[in-house]
């Protein structure tokens, strides 16, 4: 049983996991169980090259970011459980809990974040009714989004990144994942706005 389970290990999913993981020291988050199904094979980062992203050295590849993100999460926030080599097949809901079925296991979570790619190859059963043509992609590309309001599809079901309707830009996808994380932290904090920053001690 998870308090939140993130599906997708690309820019949005990893960013969401890192922000949630960093809140462990907060009273409202210290006992929360967080997991990420870090499926990365279909991430657009696999072929990405970054020269125009603030904070990244020009020439940084998407594959290096995928690898370093996994290591960063494991090193800094090991309490966030990483589930590897599993692909989500179906999501259903009963008694206010989500059941996530993969090709290997089944999980339950109070909150789910969908952060996979926005191609029409996305085949997670249970999400069909939310699928619409992507509002910010060229029609001929046949991209999709999960209809949402400010990342929220329905109660406790979030979508982040390009699948949330944003353009395919690394900084935007990362920011979307962080946005969802802070919304979840705010929910855990009883509705009081929450965010997590590290600061240099002087």
GROMACS elastic network, one bead per residue, 0.5 to 0.9 nm:
[ bonds ]
;  ai    aj funct       b0    kb
    1     4     6  0.88045   500
    1    33     6  0.77506   500
    1   107     6  0.65834   500
    1   109     6  0.54393   500
    1   110     6  0.78841   500
    2     5     6  0.61728   500
    2    32     6  0.76801   500
    2    33     6  0.50580   500
    2    34     6  0.58755   500
    2    35     6  0.67900   500
    2   107     6  0.79273   500
    2   108     6  0.62589   500
    2   110     6  0.64054   500
    2   111     6  0.77717   500
    3    32     6  0.58104   500
    3    33     6  0.51712   500
    3    34     6  0.60560   500
    3    35     6  0.83919   500
    3   108     6  0.87488   500
    3   109     6  0.55326   500
    3   110     6  0.50151   500
    3   111     6  0.59486   500
    3   112     6  0.84870   500
    4    32     6  0.80042   500
    4    33     6  0.67432   500
    4    34     6  0.51561   500
    4    35     6  0.64936   500
    4    36     6  0.84814   500
    4   109     6  0.57628   500
    4   110     6  0.60240   500
    4   112     6  0.55791   500
    4   113     6  0.74506   500
    4   156     6  0.89616   500
    4   184     6  0.86695   500
    5    33     6  0.85408   500
    5    34     6  0.59584   500
    5    36     6  0.55623   500
    5    37     6  0.74770   500
    5   107     6  0.88184   500
    5   108     6  0.83639   500
    5   109     6  0.61201   500
    5   110     6  0.81010   500
    5   111     6  0.63876   500
    5   113     6  0.63345   500
    5   114     6  0.87574   500
    6     9     6  0.81802   500
    6    13     6  0.63424   500
    6    14     6  0.86207   500
    6    16     6  0.78770   500
    6    17     6  0.72748   500
    6    34     6  0.80069   500
    6    35     6  0.61898   500
    6    37     6  0.61643   500
    6    38     6  0.81075   500
    6   111     6  0.85459   500
    6   112     6  0.58712   500
    6   114     6  0.62393   500
    6   115     6  0.70301   500
    7    13     6  0.68171   500
    7    35     6  0.86716   500
    7    36     6  0.58924   500
    7    38     6  0.67910   500
    7    39     6  0.75718   500
    7    87     6  0.88904   500
    7    88     6  0.76005   500
    7   112     6  0.74895   500
    7   113     6  0.60364   500
    7   114     6  0.50572   500
    7   115     6  0.56073   500
    7   116     6  0.67191   500
    8    11     6  0.87168   500
    8    12     6  0.78756   500
    8    13     6  0.52415   500
    8    14     6  0.76926   500
    8    36     6  0.70581   500
    8    37     6  0.58192   500
    8    38     6  0.51710   500
    8    39     6  0.53167   500
    8    40     6  0.67387   500
    8    43     6  0.83827   500
    8   113     6  0.85293   500
    8   114     6  0.67812   500
    8   117     6  0.82153   500
    9    12     6  0.74851   500
    9    14     6  0.53300   500
    9    15     6  0.88241   500
    9    17     6  0.89204   500
    9    36     6  0.72533   500
    9    37     6  0.67598   500
    9    39     6  0.53081   500
    9    40     6  0.52990   500
    9    43     6  0.77635   500
    9    66     6  0.76348   500
    9    69     6  0.87297   500
    9    70     6  0.82110   500
    9   115     6  0.74814   500
    9   116     6  0.76157   500
   10    13     6  0.54005   500
   10    14     6  0.58426   500
   10    15     6  0.82177   500
   10    38     6  0.76981   500
   10    39     6  0.78890   500
   10    40     6  0.60445   500
   10    42     6  0.87392   500
   10    43     6  0.56596   500
   10    44     6  0.78591   500
   10    45     6  0.69651   500
   10    65     6  0.89315   500
   10    66     6  0.66940   500
   10    69     6  0.88455   500
   10   115     6  0.74154   500
   10   116     6  0.72228   500
   10   117     6  0.83081   500
   10   161     6  0.89487   500
   10   173     6  0.87768   500
   10   174     6  0.86852   500
   11    14     6  0.55296   500
   11    15     6  0.59889   500
   11    16     6  0.85462   500
   11    43     6  0.83494   500
   11    45     6  0.76819   500
   11    65     6  0.84623   500
   11    66     6  0.78349   500
   11    69     6  0.87185   500
   11   115     6  0.84653   500
   11   161     6  0.75749   500
   11   170     6  0.67028   500
   11   171     6  0.83683   500
   11   173     6  0.58916   500
   11   174     6  0.50501   500
   11   175     6  0.87566   500
   11   177     6  0.75034   500
   12    15     6  0.52209   500
   12    16     6  0.61108   500
   12    17     6  0.86440   500
   12   115     6  0.59220   500
   12   116     6  0.81943   500
   12   160     6  0.59068   500
   12   161     6  0.50922   500
   12   162     6  0.83467   500
   12   170     6  0.85710   500
   12   172     6  0.85349   500
   12   173     6  0.50038   500
   12   175     6  0.72178   500
   12   176     6  0.61855   500
   12   178     6  0.73660   500
   13    16     6  0.51695   500
   13    17     6  0.62222   500
   13    18     6  0.86948   500
   13    36     6  0.76980   500
   13    37     6  0.89398   500
   13    38     6  0.79041   500
   13   113     6  0.79045   500
   13   114     6  0.78172   500
   13   115     6  0.51772   500
   13   116     6  0.76569   500
   13   160     6  0.72854   500
   13   161     6  0.79173   500
   13   173     6  0.87736   500
   13   174     6  0.79236   500
   13   177     6  0.59307   500
   13   178     6  0.87466   500
   14    17     6  0.50178   500
   14    18     6  0.60941   500
   14    19     6  0.86683   500
   14    36     6  0.81524   500
   14    38     6  0.80042   500
   14    66     6  0.84268   500
   14    69     6  0.65874   500
   14    70     6  0.76267   500
   14    73     6  0.79893   500
   14   115     6  0.89085   500
   14   174     6  0.79392   500
   14   177     6  0.75217   500
   14   178     6  0.89832   500
   15    18     6  0.51745   500
   15    19     6  0.63113   500
   15    20     6  0.86286   500
   15    69     6  0.84068   500
   15   173     6  0.85887   500
   15   174     6  0.55173   500
   15   175     6  0.75212   500
   15   176     6  0.83338   500
   15   177     6  0.52887   500
   15   178     6  0.55857   500
   15   181     6  0.82372   500
   16    19     6  0.54100   500
   16    20     6  0.61976   500
   16    21     6  0.84675   500
   16   113     6  0.86808   500
   16   160     6  0.84701   500
   16   174     6  0.78212   500
   16   175     6  0.86634   500
   16   176     6  0.81116   500
   16   179     6  0.76660   500
   16   180     6  0.66337   500
   16   181     6  0.50387   500
   16   182     6  0.84064   500
   17    20     6  0.51860   500
   17    21     6  0.58478   500
   17    22     6  0.84596   500
   17    34     6  0.78855   500
   17    35     6  0.78848   500
   17    36     6  0.70120   500
   17    73     6  0.75797   500
   17    80     6  0.74119   500
   17   177     6  0.81072   500
   17   178     6  0.82928   500
   17   181     6  0.74154   500
   18    21     6  0.50422   500
   18    22     6  0.60657   500
   18    23     6  0.88868   500
   18    69     6  0.85607   500
   18    72     6  0.82181   500
   18    73     6  0.60881   500
   18    76     6  0.86561   500
   18    77     6  0.74731   500
   18    80     6  0.86061   500
   18   178     6  0.82290   500
   18   181     6  0.86635   500
   19    22     6  0.51582   500
   19    23     6  0.67343   500
   19   177     6  0.86019   500
   19   178     6  0.62258   500
   19   181     6  0.60955   500
   19   182     6  0.75040   500
   19   195     6  0.83699   500
   19   196     6  0.70332   500
   20    23     6  0.54933   500
   20    24     6  0.75516   500
   20    29     6  0.82643   500
   20    34     6  0.78164   500
   20    80     6  0.85398   500
   20   178     6  0.84275   500
   20   181     6  0.57053   500
   20   182     6  0.76151   500
   20   184     6  0.81669   500
   20   185     6  0.72303   500
   20   196     6  0.85587   500
   21    24     6  0.59299   500
   21    29     6  0.88706   500
   21    34     6  0.75901   500
   21    73     6  0.77698   500
   21    76     6  0.82491   500
   21    77     6  0.54480   500
   21    78     6  0.82475   500
   21    79     6  0.73515   500
   21    80     6  0.61354   500
   22    25     6  0.75030   500
   22    26     6  0.89111   500
   22    76     6  0.79835   500
   22    77     6  0.66784   500
   22   196     6  0.69457   500
   22   197     6  0.85077   500
   22   198     6  0.88459   500
   23    26     6  0.54986   500
   23    27     6  0.87463   500
   23    28     6  0.85944   500
   23    29     6  0.61106   500
   23    30     6  0.73847   500
   23   185     6  0.79975   500
   23   195     6  0.82027   500
   23   196     6  0.62163   500
   24    27     6  0.77616   500
   24    28     6  0.84354   500
   24    29     6  0.54083   500
   24    31     6  0.77277   500
   24    32     6  0.80107   500
   24    77     6  0.83281   500
   24    79     6  0.85889   500
   25    28     6  0.86209   500
   25    29     6  0.71216   500
   25    30     6  0.58031   500
   26    29     6  0.53879   500
   26    30     6  0.58326   500
   26   196     6  0.89636   500
   27    30     6  0.54449   500
   27    31     6  0.80806   500
   27   189     6  0.85962   500
   28    31     6  0.76917   500
   28    32     6  0.81835   500
   28   185     6  0.78683   500
   28   188     6  0.58452   500
   28   189     6  0.55076   500
   28   190     6  0.84292   500
   29    32     6  0.53503   500
   29    33     6  0.87475   500
   29   185     6  0.73278   500
   29   188     6  0.68803   500
   29   189     6  0.80209   500
   30    33     6  0.86997   500
   33    79     6  0.77843   500
   33    80     6  0.72505   500
   33    81     6  0.81957   500
   34    79     6  0.74520   500
   34    80     6  0.51043   500
   34    81     6  0.63254   500
   34    82     6  0.89254   500
   35    79     6  0.86288   500
   35    80     6  0.54062   500
   35    82     6  0.59171   500
   35    83     6  0.72249   500
   36    39     6  0.87189   500
   36    80     6  0.73296   500
   36    81     6  0.63038   500
   36    82     6  0.51506   500
   36    83     6  0.59970   500
   36    84     6  0.86255   500
   37    81     6  0.85412   500
   37    82     6  0.61725   500
   37    84     6  0.62990   500
   37    85     6  0.82401   500
   37    86     6  0.69087   500
   37    87     6  0.77068   500
   37    88     6  0.80835   500
   38    70     6  0.82544   500
   38    82     6  0.64029   500
   38    83     6  0.59833   500
   38    84     6  0.57252   500
   38    85     6  0.77000   500
   38    86     6  0.79453   500
   38    87     6  0.88314   500
   39    42     6  0.76857   500
   39    43     6  0.82105   500
   39    83     6  0.82281   500
   39    84     6  0.66343   500
   39    85     6  0.65170   500
   39    86     6  0.65935   500
   39    87     6  0.64603   500
   39    88     6  0.87156   500
   39   116     6  0.84458   500
   40    43     6  0.51961   500
   40    44     6  0.87766   500
   40    45     6  0.85041   500
   40    46     6  0.80544   500
   40    66     6  0.76097   500
   40   116     6  0.86608   500
   41    44     6  0.86676   500
   41    46     6  0.74429   500
   42    45     6  0.84681   500
   42    46     6  0.76022   500
   42   116     6  0.80394   500
   42   117     6  0.69933   500
   43    46     6  0.58477   500
   43    47     6  0.84893   500
   43    66     6  0.89556   500
   43   116     6  0.73709   500
   43   117     6  0.62772   500
   44    47     6  0.61206   500
   44    48     6  0.66165   500
   44    62     6  0.79382   500
   44   117     6  0.73582   500
   44   168     6  0.87577   500
   45    49     6  0.80774   500
   45    61     6  0.77169   500
   45    63     6  0.60855   500
   45    64     6  0.89407   500
   45    65     6  0.78413   500
   45    66     6  0.72599   500
   45   170     6  0.83890   500
   46    61     6  0.80733   500
   46    62     6  0.54832   500
   46    63     6  0.50599   500
   46    64     6  0.88030   500
   46    66     6  0.79872   500
   47    61     6  0.76244   500
   47    62     6  0.63340   500
   47    63     6  0.72148   500
   48    60     6  0.85634   500
   48    61     6  0.57669   500
   48    63     6  0.74630   500
   49    58     6  0.83876   500
   49    59     6  0.61490   500
   49    60     6  0.59496   500
   49    62     6  0.59696   500
   49    63     6  0.88335   500
   50    53     6  0.62922   500
   50    56     6  0.74155   500
   50    57     6  0.78853   500
   50    58     6  0.59460   500
   50    59     6  0.55914   500
   50    60     6  0.52693   500
   50    61     6  0.60922   500
   50    62     6  0.73787   500
   50   170     6  0.86943   500
   51    54     6  0.88190   500
   51    56     6  0.76539   500
   51    57     6  0.71752   500
   51    59     6  0.56175   500
   51    60     6  0.71338   500
   52    56     6  0.80472   500
   52    57     6  0.89343   500
   52    58     6  0.70497   500
   53    56     6  0.56681   500
   53    57     6  0.80834   500
   53    58     6  0.78733   500
   53   170     6  0.77386   500
   53   171     6  0.69737   500
   54    57     6  0.83148   500
   54   171     6  0.83958   500
   56    59     6  0.83893   500
   56    60     6  0.66566   500
   57    60     6  0.58136   500
   58    61     6  0.88900   500
   60    63     6  0.86794   500
   60    64     6  0.70772   500
   60    65     6  0.77276   500
   61    64     6  0.53771   500
   61    65     6  0.66081   500
   61    66     6  0.89342   500
   62    65     6  0.50522   500
   62    66     6  0.62787   500
   62    67     6  0.87483   500
   63    66     6  0.50947   500
   63    67     6  0.63508   500
   63    68     6  0.86372   500
   64    67     6  0.51653   500
   64    68     6  0.60108   500
   64    69     6  0.83542   500
   65    68     6  0.50741   500
   65    69     6  0.57576   500
   65    70     6  0.84828   500
   66    69     6  0.52392   500
   66    70     6  0.64303   500
   66    71     6  0.88438   500
   67    70     6  0.53749   500
   67    71     6  0.64274   500
   67    72     6  0.86638   500
   68    71     6  0.50082   500
   68    72     6  0.58813   500
   68    73     6  0.85022   500
   69    73     6  0.61319   500
   69    74     6  0.84898   500
   70    73     6  0.53235   500
   70    74     6  0.61920   500
   70    75     6  0.86394   500
   70    82     6  0.83558   500
   71    74     6  0.50085   500
   71    75     6  0.59466   500
   71    76     6  0.84231   500
   72    75     6  0.52031   500
   72    76     6  0.59054   500
   72    77     6  0.77627   500
   73    76     6  0.55157   500
   73    77     6  0.52441   500
   73    78     6  0.65709   500
   73    80     6  0.74299   500
   73    82     6  0.87021   500
   74    77     6  0.56752   500
   74    79     6  0.81115   500
   74    80     6  0.75660   500
   74    81     6  0.84245   500
   74    82     6  0.79843   500
   75    78     6  0.60024   500
   76    79     6  0.88909   500
   77    80     6  0.59248   500
   77    81     6  0.89856   500
   78    81     6  0.69218   500
   78    82     6  0.86518   500
   83    86     6  0.69364   500
   84    87     6  0.87333   500
   85   104     6  0.89292   500
   86   102     6  0.60942   500
   86   103     6  0.60913   500
   86   104     6  0.64575   500
   86   105     6  0.81399   500
   87   101     6  0.85790   500
   87   102     6  0.52578   500
   87   103     6  0.57339   500
   87   104     6  0.80314   500
   88    91     6  0.79154   500
   88   100     6  0.69454   500
   88   101     6  0.59119   500
   88   103     6  0.65809   500
   88   104     6  0.89820   500
   88   123     6  0.87157   500
   88   124     6  0.64537   500
   88   125     6  0.88739   500
   89   100     6  0.77447   500
   89   101     6  0.56936   500
   89   102     6  0.50847   500
   89   103     6  0.65310   500
   89   123     6  0.70770   500
   89   125     6  0.61631   500
   90    99     6  0.80759   500
   90   100     6  0.59519   500
   90   101     6  0.51523   500
   90   102     6  0.69513   500
   90   123     6  0.83736   500
   90   124     6  0.50314   500
   90   126     6  0.59233   500
   90   127     6  0.81542   500
   91    98     6  0.67127   500
   91    99     6  0.56636   500
   91   101     6  0.63814   500
   91   124     6  0.69747   500
   91   125     6  0.61943   500
   91   126     6  0.52119   500
   91   127     6  0.72475   500
   92    97     6  0.84112   500
   92    98     6  0.56673   500
   92    99     6  0.52189   500
   92   100     6  0.67417   500
   92   101     6  0.85092   500
   92   125     6  0.82241   500
   92   126     6  0.59457   500
   92   127     6  0.87591   500
   93    96     6  0.64888   500
   93    97     6  0.55722   500
   93    99     6  0.59722   500
   93   100     6  0.88323   500
   93   126     6  0.89139   500
   94    97     6  0.54501   500
   94    98     6  0.65491   500
   94    99     6  0.76971   500
   95    98     6  0.83839   500
   96   110     6  0.71243   500
   96   156     6  0.88467   500
   97   108     6  0.65582   500
   97   109     6  0.58722   500
   97   110     6  0.51004   500
   97   111     6  0.76901   500
   98   107     6  0.81635   500
   98   108     6  0.55112   500
   98   109     6  0.52707   500
   98   110     6  0.61986   500
   98   111     6  0.71780   500
   98   112     6  0.72370   500
   98   156     6  0.89953   500
   98   157     6  0.86931   500
   99   106     6  0.69135   500
   99   107     6  0.57004   500
   99   109     6  0.66705   500
  100   105     6  0.83706   500
  100   106     6  0.55602   500
  100   107     6  0.50636   500
  100   108     6  0.61157   500
  100   109     6  0.78501   500
  100   112     6  0.89366   500
  101   104     6  0.78478   500
  101   105     6  0.60922   500
  101   107     6  0.64808   500
  101   108     6  0.88527   500
  102   105     6  0.52745   500
  102   106     6  0.60643   500
  102   107     6  0.83054   500
  103   106     6  0.85960   500
  109   112     6  0.65727   500
  110   156     6  0.69861   500
  110   157     6  0.89008   500
  111   155     6  0.84613   500
  111   157     6  0.59694   500
  111   158     6  0.78584   500
  111   184     6  0.85773   500
  112   156     6  0.64668   500
  112   157     6  0.50956   500
  112   158     6  0.61821   500
  112   159     6  0.83648   500
  113   156     6  0.83259   500
  113   157     6  0.60827   500
  113   159     6  0.54000   500
  113   160     6  0.69542   500
  113   177     6  0.89520   500
  113   180     6  0.80457   500
  114   157     6  0.77799   500
  114   158     6  0.61154   500
  114   160     6  0.62119   500
  114   161     6  0.87523   500
  114   163     6  0.80545   500
  114   164     6  0.87223   500
  115   158     6  0.85811   500
  115   159     6  0.58828   500
  115   161     6  0.60677   500
  115   162     6  0.80509   500
  115   163     6  0.68569   500
  115   164     6  0.81985   500
  115   177     6  0.77916   500
  116   122     6  0.77963   500
  116   159     6  0.86252   500
  116   160     6  0.80242   500
  116   161     6  0.77274   500
  116   162     6  0.80660   500
  116   163     6  0.67205   500
  117   120     6  0.88505   500
  117   121     6  0.87251   500
  117   122     6  0.72221   500
  117   144     6  0.89832   500
  117   161     6  0.78686   500
  117   162     6  0.64965   500
  117   163     6  0.59892   500
  118   121     6  0.80880   500
  118   122     6  0.70851   500
  118   134     6  0.79578   500
  118   143     6  0.56931   500
  118   144     6  0.53155   500
  118   145     6  0.61745   500
  118   146     6  0.87890   500
  118   161     6  0.85471   500
  118   162     6  0.57553   500
  118   164     6  0.83278   500
  118   165     6  0.84267   500
  118   168     6  0.89266   500
  119   122     6  0.60831   500
  119   141     6  0.84084   500
  119   142     6  0.70949   500
  119   144     6  0.59833   500
  119   145     6  0.85461   500
  119   163     6  0.82962   500
  120   123     6  0.78906   500
  120   142     6  0.66382   500
  120   143     6  0.58311   500
  120   144     6  0.59568   500
  122   144     6  0.87237   500
  123   127     6  0.83710   500
  123   128     6  0.82945   500
  124   127     6  0.61979   500
  124   128     6  0.76952   500
  125   128     6  0.64697   500
  126   129     6  0.74225   500
  126   130     6  0.88783   500
  127   130     6  0.56770   500
  127   131     6  0.68932   500
  127   146     6  0.77895   500
  128   131     6  0.54351   500
  128   132     6  0.89113   500
  128   146     6  0.86304   500
  129   132     6  0.84705   500
  129   146     6  0.86028   500
  129   147     6  0.89853   500
  130   145     6  0.78891   500
  130   147     6  0.53268   500
  130   148     6  0.80917   500
  130   153     6  0.77970   500
  131   134     6  0.87633   500
  131   144     6  0.64090   500
  131   145     6  0.57467   500
  131   147     6  0.63889   500
  132   135     6  0.84714   500
  132   143     6  0.87285   500
  132   144     6  0.56122   500
  132   145     6  0.56137   500
  132   146     6  0.63991   500
  132   147     6  0.66078   500
  133   137     6  0.85066   500
  133   139     6  0.79201   500
  133   142     6  0.71293   500
  133   143     6  0.61141   500
  133   145     6  0.61883   500
  133   146     6  0.87481   500
  134   137     6  0.56977   500
  134   138     6  0.82304   500
  134   139     6  0.80020   500
  134   142     6  0.77647   500
  134   143     6  0.52915   500
  134   146     6  0.83450   500
  134   162     6  0.87406   500
  134   163     6  0.79370   500
  134   164     6  0.87279   500
  134   165     6  0.59600   500
  134   166     6  0.84793   500
  135   138     6  0.84646   500
  135   139     6  0.88363   500
  135   143     6  0.87411   500
  135   144     6  0.80855   500
  135   145     6  0.76618   500
  135   165     6  0.61889   500
  135   166     6  0.81479   500
  135   167     6  0.89684   500
  136   139     6  0.89334   500
  136   143     6  0.89420   500
  136   165     6  0.65264   500
  136   166     6  0.65214   500
  136   167     6  0.59058   500
  136   168     6  0.89177   500
  137   140     6  0.84759   500
  137   141     6  0.70239   500
  137   142     6  0.79932   500
  137   143     6  0.64747   500
  137   144     6  0.84729   500
  137   165     6  0.86078   500
  137   166     6  0.86428   500
  137   167     6  0.69070   500
  137   168     6  0.84125   500
  138   141     6  0.55525   500
  138   142     6  0.74125   500
  138   143     6  0.77957   500
  139   142     6  0.55868   500
  139   143     6  0.73461   500
  140   143     6  0.82775   500
  143   163     6  0.86981   500
  144   162     6  0.87190   500
  144   163     6  0.66842   500
  144   164     6  0.89591   500
  144   165     6  0.78541   500
  145   148     6  0.85777   500
  145   162     6  0.73132   500
  145   164     6  0.56156   500
  145   165     6  0.52948   500
  145   166     6  0.86260   500
  146   153     6  0.72625   500
  146   159     6  0.71028   500
  146   163     6  0.60229   500
  146   164     6  0.58765   500
  146   165     6  0.73119   500
  147   151     6  0.85959   500
  147   152     6  0.85555   500
  147   153     6  0.63776   500
  147   159     6  0.88504   500
  147   163     6  0.88389   500
  147   164     6  0.71776   500
  147   165     6  0.77885   500
  148   151     6  0.54820   500
  148   152     6  0.51664   500
  148   154     6  0.76419   500
  148   158     6  0.80089   500
  148   159     6  0.75449   500
  148   164     6  0.69112   500
  148   165     6  0.83951   500
  149   152     6  0.52180   500
  149   153     6  0.64985   500
  149   154     6  0.86726   500
  150   153     6  0.84555   500
  150   158     6  0.89822   500
  150   164     6  0.85259   500
  150   180     6  0.88026   500
  151   157     6  0.86644   500
  151   158     6  0.55203   500
  151   159     6  0.52814   500
  151   160     6  0.62587   500
  151   161     6  0.89606   500
  151   164     6  0.61416   500
  151   165     6  0.88408   500
  151   176     6  0.81382   500
  151   179     6  0.84628   500
  151   180     6  0.67805   500
  152   155     6  0.70791   500
  152   156     6  0.74473   500
  152   157     6  0.61328   500
  152   159     6  0.64805   500
  152   160     6  0.89720   500
  152   164     6  0.88651   500
  152   180     6  0.85266   500
  153   156     6  0.80252   500
  153   157     6  0.55794   500
  153   158     6  0.55552   500
  153   159     6  0.68268   500
  154   157     6  0.53053   500
  154   158     6  0.72692   500
  155   158     6  0.81105   500
  156   184     6  0.86795   500
  158   164     6  0.85984   500
  158   180     6  0.72309   500
  159   162     6  0.89057   500
  159   163     6  0.66874   500
  159   164     6  0.53104   500
  159   176     6  0.88621   500
  159   177     6  0.84792   500
  159   180     6  0.78750   500
  160   163     6  0.63044   500
  160   164     6  0.50993   500
  160   165     6  0.84687   500
  160   166     6  0.85984   500
  160   173     6  0.72048   500
  160   174     6  0.87026   500
  160   175     6  0.89877   500
  160   176     6  0.55102   500
  160   177     6  0.53029   500
  160   178     6  0.87597   500
  160   179     6  0.83490   500
  160   180     6  0.67653   500
  161   164     6  0.54197   500
  161   165     6  0.73309   500
  161   166     6  0.62151   500
  161   167     6  0.81899   500
  161   168     6  0.79852   500
  161   170     6  0.89368   500
  161   172     6  0.71720   500
  161   174     6  0.69916   500
  161   175     6  0.80097   500
  161   176     6  0.53569   500
  161   177     6  0.62735   500
  162   165     6  0.53683   500
  162   167     6  0.58088   500
  162   168     6  0.57220   500
  162   169     6  0.82327   500
  162   172     6  0.83223   500
  162   173     6  0.62262   500
  162   176     6  0.85568   500
  163   166     6  0.69982   500
  164   176     6  0.82795   500
  166   169     6  0.82082   500
  166   172     6  0.71459   500
  166   173     6  0.72701   500
  166   176     6  0.82434   500
  167   170     6  0.89891   500
  167   172     6  0.71644   500
  167   173     6  0.78699   500
  168   171     6  0.89497   500
  168   172     6  0.73750   500
  168   173     6  0.70218   500
  169   172     6  0.53034   500
  169   173     6  0.61918   500
  169   174     6  0.86441   500
  170   173     6  0.52381   500
  170   174     6  0.61193   500
  170   175     6  0.84904   500
  171   174     6  0.51908   500
  171   175     6  0.60171   500
  171   176     6  0.85051   500
  172   175     6  0.50917   500
  172   176     6  0.60658   500
  172   177     6  0.87249   500
  173   176     6  0.50550   500
  173   177     6  0.64031   500
  173   178     6  0.87821   500
  174   177     6  0.52388   500
  174   178     6  0.63633   500
  174   179     6  0.86151   500
  175   178     6  0.50167   500
  175   179     6  0.59832   500
  175   180     6  0.86634   500
  176   180     6  0.63405   500
  176   181     6  0.86777   500
  177   180     6  0.52536   500
  177   181     6  0.63028   500
  177   182     6  0.88435   500
  178   182     6  0.62776   500
  178   183     6  0.86317   500
  179   182     6  0.53137   500
  179   183     6  0.63012   500
  179   184     6  0.87771   500
  180   183     6  0.50250   500
  180   184     6  0.62785   500
  180   185     6  0.86596   500
  181   184     6  0.51360   500
  181   185     6  0.62092   500
  181   186     6  0.85983   500
  181   195     6  0.85297   500
  182   186     6  0.60079   500
  182   187     6  0.84959   500
  182   193     6  0.79724   500
  182   194     6  0.60799   500
  182   195     6  0.54935   500
  182   196     6  0.79980   500
  183   186     6  0.50266   500
  183   187     6  0.62417   500
  183   188     6  0.87166   500
  183   191     6  0.89172   500
  183   193     6  0.78976   500
  183   194     6  0.76270   500
  183   195     6  0.86088   500
  184   188     6  0.62356   500
  184   189     6  0.85106   500
  184   194     6  0.87035   500
  185   188     6  0.50070   500
  185   189     6  0.60492   500
  185   190     6  0.88487   500
  185   191     6  0.86288   500
  185   192     6  0.88978   500
  185   193     6  0.78851   500
  185   194     6  0.57737   500
  185   195     6  0.71015   500
  186   190     6  0.65710   500
  186   191     6  0.51539   500
  186   192     6  0.55785   500
  186   195     6  0.77104   500
  187   190     6  0.54729   500
  187   191     6  0.50421   500
  187   192     6  0.75464   500
  187   193     6  0.82375   500
  187   194     6  0.85433   500
  188   191     6  0.71422   500
  188   192     6  0.86176   500
  188   194     6  0.88602   500
  189   192     6  0.55720   500
  189   193     6  0.73944   500
  189   194     6  0.69400   500
  190   193     6  0.86284   500
  191   194     6  0.83951   500
